[in-house]
Amino acid sequence: MGTDDIVVGLDIGSGKVCTVIGELGENDQIEIIGISTAPSLGIRKGV
C-alpha cells in the first residue's frame, strides 16, 4: 500500500463533524476502514 491508496471524506457541519476513511482496492473500489462522528460546538460568523 502506497500513500496514494488512502482516501478521506470530511463533513464539517454546525452540529457535528463526520469522517470516513477508505482504502483504494482492486478495480478502483473503496474499502471503508474507518468511520467517526464527533459533536461540534457550531460555527459562528464563518469560524
TAWOPE-V454213 format. One record per residue. N is the residue number from 1. RES is the residue in one small letter. OMEGA is omega in radians with two decimals (none if undefined). NEAR is the number of other ideal C-beta (glycine too) atoms within 10 Angstrom. D_CENTER is the distance of its C-alpha to the mean C-alpha in Angstrom with 1 decimal. Layout:
N,RES,OMEGA,NEAR,D_CENTER / N,RES,OMEGA,NEAR,D_CENTER
This chain:
1,m,3.08,8,19.0 / 2,g,-3.11,6,18.7 / 3,t,-3.14,5,16.2 / 4,d,-3.05,7,15.5 / 5,d,-3.11,11,14.4 / 6,i,3.06,13,10.8 / 7,v,-3.09,13,8.0 / 8,v,3.01,9,4.4 / 9,g,-3.10,12,3.0 / 10,l,3.11,9,3.7 / 11,d,-3.14,10,6.8 / 12,i,-3.13,10,9.6 / 13,g,-3.13,11,12.5 / 14,s,-3.13,10,16.0 / 15,g,3.14,9,15.8 / 16,k,3.06,12,12.5 / 17,v,-3.13,14,9.0 / 18,c,3.07,14,6.2 / 19,t,3.01,14,2.9 / 20,v,-3.13,16,3.3 / 21,i,-3.14,15,5.3 / 22,g,3.11,17,8.4 / 23,e,3.14,14,11.8 / 24,l,-3.08,15,14.1 / 25,g,3.14,11,17.2 / 26,e,3.14,6,20.6 / 27,n,3.12,5,21.3 / 28,d,3.04,6,17.9 / 29,q,-3.12,9,16.3 / 30,i,3.06,15,12.7 / 31,e,-3.13,9,12.9 / 32,i,-3.14,11,10.1 / 33,i,3.10,11,10.6 / 34,g,3.08,10,8.3 / 35,i,3.14,11,7.1 / 36,s,2.98,9,7.8 / 37,t,3.10,12,9.3 / 38,a,3.11,8,11.7 / 39,p,3.11,8,14.6 / 40,s,3.09,13,15.1 / 41,l,3.10,7,18.6 / 42,g,3.13,9,18.2 / 43,i,3.11,11,18.8 / 44,r,3.13,7,22.4 / 45,k,3.09,4,24.0 / 46,g,-3.11,4,20.7 / 47,v,none,4,19.9
